[in-house]
């Protein structure tokens, strides 16, 4: 009986000791120590890609700084490039004749005063003869006026005779000036009986309707020249944007940037659009008559930056860019706006001046996914 009681007391003590070990002094379960990391939560994916110089060289990653956005794209508008008023000039063949030689064809760039064609004309021969006769009459009239002045001074003739002689001399001078003006106006050469069509402005020949041997009747304009330093864009603005566009806003066509000059006040019932006009400087691809599209731009949001569109990629369902660091690249989540002409507008996530990977983003994305 004593032994049984002893065994029972011993068993109870052992149970109490075991319970204390299990719950511990604070009433919480006491876990057995585990090896480091055995039950740890998965680590968050790092946002830094560390690359060695050899990796950077092999991947050929090119960077560019993010720049402060000076505008934000609003819409792409169908448009036509046209010469503005006063920028298109016709070159008239003022006198009938026959084309002897052409020196410019459609599409040529010409400078002011550059010869376009030489035309043989009988009228030039006649004008040259008339000018020679007028000069001869002027010489006679001038000499007569001088003699009359001497005779009138000596009291031999009346003053009325001197006035008449001086009037005849003035008329002869006017006749000479008029005929010389006509010859100069058509760039006539009396000796050869030809006149030359020249470019009145620097620009591009948009019409050239002459060939050697062609007759001209003196009433046409065989050449048309457009000034190359300025153009105008006529664009169709959707009616939903009627209240957003206004003069002074910017437009972009490729690398050329222009300014809105006017916005119409009526909606075309056929296209449901409003005529928008803008001035545009000369640039590659800006050709009068070209049908194209332009980007209407407005003020950018505060803090927005511009980066090449290829710098923005998608990672884990988020738009990101790769920002250059000393040891590699940092993955930066961004909020992007519209993309226009190869440039993406970033509304947040990047500061001006930060270097962004603009090539090799696919390789950097693969490295990020493989971590």
C-alpha positions in Angstrom: 0.0 0.0 0.0 2.9 2.4 0.9 4.6 1.6 -2.4 1.5 2.3 -4.4 1.0 5.7 -2.7 4.6 6.6 -3.4 4.2 5.7 -7.1 1.1 7.8 -7.3 2.7 10.9 -5.7 5.8 10.5 -8.0 3.6 10.3 -11.1 1.7 13.4 -10.1 4.9 15.4 -9.5 6.2 14.3 -12.9 2.9 15.4 -14.6 3.0 18.8 -12.9 6.6 19.3 -14.0 5.8 18.3 -17.5 2.9 20.8 -17.5 5.1 23.6 -16.3 7.5 22.9 -19.0 4.7 22.9 -21.6 3.1 26.2 -20.7 6.1 28.0 -19.3 6.1 30.8 -16.8 4.0 33.2 -19.0 1.2 30.7 -19.8 2.2 30.5 -23.5 3.3 27.3 -25.2 7.1 26.9 -25.3 8.3 25.7 -28.8 11.4 23.7 -29.2 14.2 25.7 -30.8 14.3 25.2 -34.6 17.2 25.7 -37.0 17.5 29.2 -38.5 15.0 29.8 -41.3 13.2 26.5 -40.9 9.8 28.0 -40.2 10.6 31.7 -41.3 8.2 33.5 -43.7 9.4 33.8 -47.3 11.5 36.9 -47.8 10.1 39.8 -49.9 11.5 40.1 -53.4 14.3 42.7 -53.4 13.8 45.8 -55.5 17.5 46.1 -56.3 19.3 44.2 -59.1 23.0 44.0 -58.3 25.1 43.6 -61.5 28.8 43.2 -62.0 30.7 45.4 -64.5 31.0 42.3 -66.7 27.2 41.8 -66.7 26.6 45.4 -67.4 28.9 45.3 -70.4 27.5 42.0 -71.7 23.9 43.3 -71.5 24.8 46.5 -73.3 22.2 48.5 -71.2 21.9 52.1 -72.2 20.5 54.8 -69.9 19.1 58.2 -70.3 18.1 60.9 -67.8 14.4 61.5 -67.0 13.6 65.1 -68.1 11.0 67.5 -66.8 7.9 67.2 -68.9 7.1 70.4 -70.7 3.8 69.2 -72.1 1.3 66.3 -71.8 -0.3 64.7 -74.9 -4.1 65.2 -75.1 -5.1 63.6 -78.4 -4.0 62.4 -81.8 -5.7 64.5 -84.5 -5.9 63.7 -88.3 -4.4 66.6 -90.1 -3.1 68.0 -93.5 0.0 70.1 -93.9 -0.6 73.2 -96.0 1.4 76.3 -96.8 0.2 79.3 -94.8 -1.2 82.4 -96.4 1.6 84.3 -98.2 3.9 81.3 -98.3 3.0 80.0 -101.7 3.9 82.2 -104.7 3.3 81.6 -108.4 5.9 82.5 -111.0 4.2 83.9 -114.1 5.5 83.9 -117.6 4.5 87.5 -118.4 5.3 87.5 -122.1 4.5 84.9 -124.9 7.4 82.9 -126.3 9.1 79.5 -126.4 11.0 77.8 -123.6 14.7 77.6 -124.4 15.9 76.0 -121.2 14.6 74.8 -117.9 16.8 74.8 -114.8 14.4 73.6 -112.0 12.0 70.7 -111.7 9.3 69.9 -109.2 10.7 69.1 -105.7 13.8 71.2 -106.1 14.9 73.5 -103.3 15.7 76.9 -104.7 17.1 80.2 -103.3 15.7 83.6 -103.9 16.7 84.9 -107.4 17.7 81.5 -108.7 16.9 81.0 -112.5 14.1 78.6 -113.2 13.7 78.8 -117.0 14.8 80.9 -120.0 12.2 81.9 -122.6 12.7 83.4 -126.0 10.2 86.1 -126.8 9.7 88.6 -129.7 8.3 91.0 -127.2 11.7 91.3 -125.5 13.2 92.2 -128.9 10.5 94.9 -129.4 10.9 96.2 -125.8 14.6 96.4 -126.3 14.2 98.3 -129.5 11.6 100.7 -127.9 14.0 101.3 -125.0 16.9 102.2 -127.4 14.6 104.6 -129.3 13.3 106.1 -126.1 16.9 106.7 -124.9 17.7 108.4 -128.2 14.7 110.7 -127.9 15.7 111.5 -124.3 19.1 112.6 -125.5 17.6 114.9 -128.0 15.0 116.3 -125.6 17.7 116.9 -122.9 20.0 118.8 -125.4 17.0 120.9 -126.6 16.1 121.7 -123.0 19.7 122.9 -122.3 19.8 125.1 -125.4 16.4 126.6 -124.6 17.7 127.4 -121.1 20.7 129.2 -122.5 18.5 131.2 -125.1 16.0 132.1 -122.4 18.7 133.3 -120.2 20.0 135.5 -123.0 16.5 136.8 -123.6 16.3 135.4 -127.1 13.3 133.1 -126.4 10.3 133.3 -124.1 10.1 131.3 -120.9 7.2 129.3 -122.3 9.6 127.8 -124.9 11.9 126.6 -122.2 9.0 125.1 -120.2 7.9 123.2 -123.3 11.4 121.8 -123.9 11.8 120.8 -120.3 8.4 119.0 -120.4 9.4 117.0 -123.5 12.6 116.0 -121.7 10.7 114.8 -118.6 8.3 112.8 -120.8 11.3 111.2 -122.6 12.8 110.3 -119.2 9.5 108.7 -118.1 9.3 106.7 -121.3 12.9 105.4 -120.8 12.2 104.5 -117.2 9.0 102.6 -118.0 10.5 100.5 -120.8 13.6 99.7 -118.6 11.3 98.8 -115.7 9.4 96.3 -117.9 12.6 94.7 -119.1 14.0 94.5 -115.6 10.7 93.1 -114.3 10.8 90.1 -116.6 14.6 89.8 -116.4 14.8 90.5 -120.1 18.0 90.4 -122.1 17.6 92.5 -125.2 20.7 91.2 -126.9 19.5 87.6 -126.9 15.8 88.4 -127.1 15.1 86.2 -124.0 13.8 86.6 -120.5 14.4 84.5 -117.4 12.0 83.2 -114.8 13.5 83.4 -111.3 12.5 82.3 -107.9 11.0 85.2 -106.0 11.5 83.5 -102.6 13.6 80.7 -101.2 11.6 77.5 -101.0 10.7 74.3 -102.7 9.3 74.0 -106.2 5.8 72.5 -105.9 4.8 72.9 -109.5 7.0 72.9 -112.7 4.9 72.8 -115.9 7.6 73.6 -118.5 9.8 71.6 -120.8 12.3 72.9 -123.3 10.5 73.7 -126.6 7.1 74.3 -124.9 5.2 77.5 -126.0 4.0 80.0 -123.3 1.2 82.4 -124.0 2.0 85.0 -121.3 -1.1 84.3 -119.2 0.0 81.3 -117.1 2.1 80.6 -114.0 4.3 77.5 -114.9 6.1 77.5 -111.5 4.8 77.5 -108.0 7.1 77.9 -105.0 6.3 77.2 -101.3 8.4 78.8 -98.6 10.2 76.2 -96.6 10.6 78.0 -93.4 7.0 77.8 -92.2 3.9 75.7 -92.7 0.4 75.4 -91.4 -1.5 72.4 -90.1 -5.3 72.0 -90.5 -6.5 69.3 -88.1 -9.9 67.9 -87.2 -10.6 68.4 -83.5 -13.3 66.0 -82.1 -16.3 67.8 -80.7 -15.6 66.2 -77.2 -12.4 68.2 -77.1 -13.9 71.5 -78.2 -13.6 73.1 -74.8 -10.0 71.8 -74.1 -8.2 73.2 -77.2 -7.3 76.9 -77.4 -4.8 79.1 -79.3 -1.3 79.0 -77.8 -1.3 75.2 -77.0 1.3 73.1 -78.6 1.2 70.5 -81.3 3.8 67.9 -82.3 4.5 66.3 -85.7 7.5 64.0 -85.4 10.3 66.1 -84.2 8.6 69.4 -85.2 6.7 71.3 -82.6 4.2 74.1 -83.5 1.6 76.3 -81.9 -2.2 76.4 -82.2 -3.2 79.6 -83.9 -7.0 79.2 -84.1 -9.8 76.9 -83.1 -13.1 76.9 -85.1 -16.4 77.8 -83.5 -18.6 75.5 -85.6 -18.9 71.7 -85.8 -18.8 70.0 -89.2 -21.9 67.9 -89.4 -20.3 65.3 -91.6 -17.2 64.7 -89.4 -18.4 65.9 -86.1 -15.2 67.8 -85.7 -13.9 71.4 -85.5 -11.2 72.9 -87.6 -8.0 73.5 -85.7 -5.1 75.4 -87.3 -1.5 75.6 -86.1 1.7 77.0 -87.4 4.6 74.6 -87.8 8.3 75.2 -88.7 10.2 73.4 -91.4 11.4 69.9 -90.4 12.1 66.5 -92.0 8.8 65.0 -93.1 7.0 68.3 -93.1 5.7 68.6 -96.7 2.9 70.7 -98.0 -0.1 68.5 -98.9 0.9 65.6 -96.7 -2.0 63.9 -94.8 -0.8 62.9 -91.4 -1.7 63.1 -87.7 -0.5 65.6 -85.1 -0.4 65.4 -81.3 -2.3 68.1 -79.4 -0.4 68.9 -76.2 -1.4 70.7 -73.0 0.3 71.6 -69.7 1.7 68.6 -67.8 0.8 67.6 -64.2 3.1 68.9 -61.5 6.1 66.6 -61.1 5.6 64.7 -64.4 8.7 63.6 -66.2 9.4 62.3 -69.7 11.3 59.2 -70.6 11.7 57.1 -73.8 8.7 54.8 -74.1 10.9 51.7 -74.2 12.0 52.3 -70.7 8.6 51.4 -69.2 7.8 47.7 -68.8 5.4 45.5 -66.8 6.5 43.4 -63.8 4.2 41.5 -61.6 1.3 43.4 -63.0 2.8 46.8 -62.3 4.4 49.4 -64.6 8.1 49.8 -63.7 11.3 51.4 -64.8 14.9 50.4 -63.9 16.7 53.3 -62.2 20.5 53.2 -62.3 22.3 52.8 -59.0 26.0 52.5 -58.1 25.8 48.7 -58.0 23.1 48.0 -60.6 19.5 49.0 -61.0 16.6 49.6 -58.7 13.1 48.5 -59.7 10.8 51.5 -59.5 7.0 51.3 -59.8 5.6 54.2 -61.8 2.3 55.7 -62.9 2.4 56.5 -66.6 0.3 58.8 -68.7 0.0 59.0 -72.5 2.8 58.0 -74.9 3.5 60.2 -77.9 6.3 60.1 -80.5 8.3 57.6 -78.6 8.2 59.5 -75.3 6.2 58.2 -72.2 4.9 60.6 -69.6 5.5 59.4 -66.1 3.2 61.0 -63.5 5.0 59.6 -60.4 7.8 57.3 -59.4 10.8 59.0 -61.0 12.5 62.3 -60.3 14.0 64.6 -63.0 17.7 63.7 -63.7 17.5 60.1 -62.6 19.2 57.7 -65.0 16.7 55.2 -66.5 17.5 52.1 -68.5 16.1 52.7 -72.0 17.6 49.6 -73.7 18.1 46.1 -72.2 14.9 46.3 -70.2 13.9 42.8 -71.3 17.1 41.4 -69.8 16.7 43.3 -66.6 13.0 42.1 -66.3 14.2 38.5 -66.8 16.8 38.9 -64.0 14.1 40.4 -61.7 11.7 37.5 -62.3 14.5 34.9 -61.7 15.4 36.1 -58.2 
